[in-house]
Amino acid sequence: MYLQVFREAKRTAPSIVYLPHIHQWWPVVGETVRSTILTLISDLDPSSPVLLLATSEQGHEELDFEVRTRSYCYFQKPYSSVELTCL
């Protein structure tokens, strides 16, 4: 399934690959699924017009290490302000 999503995203670029609520499903899916997704993300050409958008209700520092190290920009919503951080 994920392979097809990433192939289609590349084929129909510009496109967005949306991974909602990553904090909920990432810890419970198998190692094979996590490894496949990480490989597909790593294989994306940085200059290709494909946006990977993952959402989480947890703070960036609370996410799994594998997810955290592959995120470059993240929103944080402390109280009433919204802050965008890009690494």
Backbone torsions as a table, in degrees:
resi	resn	phi	psi	omega
1	MET	NA	-50.4	-177.2
2	TYR	-66.3	-38.0	178.0
3	LEU	-58.9	-44.0	179.2
4	GLN	-64.1	-39.9	179.5
5	VAL	-62.3	-46.8	-179.1
6	PHE	-68.4	-38.7	176.3
7	ARG	-60.7	-46.1	-179.9
8	GLU	-64.1	-38.9	178.7
9	ALA	-62.3	-43.2	178.3
10	LYS	-66.1	-41.8	-177.0
11	ARG	-66.7	-36.5	-174.8
12	THR	-104.6	16.8	-178.2
13	ALA	-54.9	144.5	7.2
14	PRO	-73.8	141.2	-176.8
15	SER	-153.6	171.2	-179.7
16	ILE	-127.6	131.7	171.3
17	VAL	-103.1	117.6	-173.9
18	TYR	-106.5	123.6	178.7
19	LEU	-120.0	87.6	-175.6
20	PRO	-74.9	147.5	173.2
21	HIS	51.5	48.1	-175.3
22	ILE	-60.0	-28.4	179.8
23	HIS	-66.7	-21.8	-178.9
24	GLN	-86.4	-42.6	-173.2
25	TRP	-97.9	-23.9	-177.0
26	TRP	-58.2	-46.6	-178.0
27	PRO	-68.5	-19.1	-174.3
28	VAL	-103.2	-13.8	176.6
29	VAL	-78.2	158.8	-177.3
30	GLY	-70.0	163.9	179.6
31	GLU	-60.1	-34.9	179.6
32	THR	-63.1	-43.3	179.7
33	VAL	-65.3	-46.8	179.8
34	ARG	-60.5	-44.5	-179.9
35	SER	-63.0	-41.6	178.7
36	THR	-62.2	-47.0	-179.6
37	ILE	-63.0	-44.4	179.8
38	LEU	-63.1	-38.4	177.0
39	THR	-65.3	-43.7	179.1
40	LEU	-62.6	-39.3	177.7
41	ILE	-65.9	-45.3	-179.7
42	SER	-63.0	-31.5	-178.8
43	ASP	-79.3	-9.1	177.9
44	LEU	-67.8	131.2	176.1
45	ASP	-69.2	125.5	-178.4
46	PRO	-58.8	-22.6	179.7
47	SER	-92.0	-3.4	-179.8
48	SER	-76.3	146.6	-178.1
49	PRO	-83.2	57.0	176.7
50	VAL	-119.0	121.2	178.5
51	LEU	-97.8	126.5	174.6
52	LEU	-98.2	116.2	-177.0
53	LEU	-119.4	111.9	177.8
54	ALA	-116.1	136.8	179.5
55	THR	-113.3	153.5	179.1
56	SER	-155.9	147.2	174.9
57	GLU	-93.5	1.1	176.5
58	GLN	-96.7	157.4	173.5
59	GLY	-68.1	155.7	-178.1
60	HIS	-54.3	-43.7	-177.5
61	GLU	-68.9	-15.3	179.4
62	GLU	-90.0	-12.1	-178.5
63	LEU	-72.4	158.6	176.3
64	ASP	-55.4	143.3	-176.9
65	PHE	-53.8	-43.5	-178.8
66	GLU	-60.6	-37.9	179.4
67	VAL	-73.5	-45.0	-177.5
68	ARG	-60.0	-40.7	-175.3
69	THR	-75.7	-8.8	177.8
70	ARG	-108.7	6.4	177.4
71	SER	-100.9	133.7	-176.3
72	TYR	-106.3	-33.0	176.7
73	CYS	-130.5	141.8	177.0
74	TYR	-149.1	149.0	176.1
75	PHE	-95.0	142.4	173.1
76	GLN	-127.2	135.5	-179.6
77	LYS	-120.1	80.2	175.7
78	PRO	-84.0	122.6	179.4
79	TYR	57.1	-109.3	-174.2
80	SER	-111.8	-3.1	-179.3
81	SER	-104.7	158.5	177.0
82	VAL	-118.0	131.6	-178.3
83	GLU	-123.6	131.0	176.4
84	LEU	-106.1	126.8	178.9
85	THR	-119.3	128.8	176.4
86	CYS	-117.3	133.9	-179.1
87	LEU	-103.3	NA	NA
